[in-house]
């Protein structure tokens, strides 16, 4: 027979042990240097299609909003 706990682990202690992988983190958002809209860091801007000041994706319905 395997080892058994000597005492009951309370709900709070159990919750603290399980909580480290359940916490949600907000994604890091930065402003695009071209169009000044928020986008995910290290990703292509969905508004203007630029990444690191280079146009990477050509967007068909491109509307300049400042």
C-alpha positions in Angstrom: 0.0 0.0 0.0 1.3 3.5 -0.9 2.0 6.3 1.4 -1.0 8.1 2.8 -1.3 11.7 4.1 -1.4 12.2 7.8 -3.7 15.2 7.7 -6.3 16.6 5.4 -5.1 19.3 3.0 -7.5 22.3 3.3 -9.2 23.7 0.3 -7.1 26.9 0.4 -3.8 25.0 0.4 -5.0 22.8 -2.4 -6.2 25.8 -4.4 -2.8 27.6 -3.9 -1.0 24.5 -5.2 -3.2 24.2 -8.3 -3.5 27.9 -9.1 -0.1 28.5 -10.7 -1.1 27.2 -14.1 -4.7 28.5 -14.0 -3.8 32.2 -13.9 -4.5 34.1 -17.1 -2.0 36.6 -18.5 -3.0 39.4 -20.8 -1.1 39.4 -24.1 1.6 42.2 -24.4 0.3 45.0 -26.6 2.4 47.7 -28.2 1.7 50.6 -30.5 2.5 50.3 -34.2 5.0 52.9 -35.2 3.3 53.4 -38.6 -0.4 53.7 -37.8 -0.3 54.0 -34.0 -2.8 51.2 -33.4 -2.4 48.5 -30.7 -1.2 45.1 -31.8 0.5 42.1 -30.3 4.3 42.5 -29.8 6.4 40.6 -32.3 3.4 40.2 -34.6 2.4 41.9 -37.9 0.1 44.9 -37.3 -3.4 43.9 -38.5 -4.3 47.5 -39.4 -1.5 48.4 -41.7 0.4 45.1 -42.3 3.8 46.4 -41.2 6.4 44.7 -39.0 9.5 46.5 -37.7 8.8 49.5 -40.0 8.6 47.3 -43.2 5.3 46.5 -45.0 5.1 42.8 -44.9 1.4 42.1 -45.7 -0.5 44.0 -48.3 -4.0 44.8 -47.0 -6.7 45.2 -49.7 -9.1 47.4 -47.7 -6.5 49.7 -46.3 -8.0 52.7 -44.6 -5.6 55.2 -43.0 -6.9 56.1 -39.5 -4.9 58.4 -37.3 
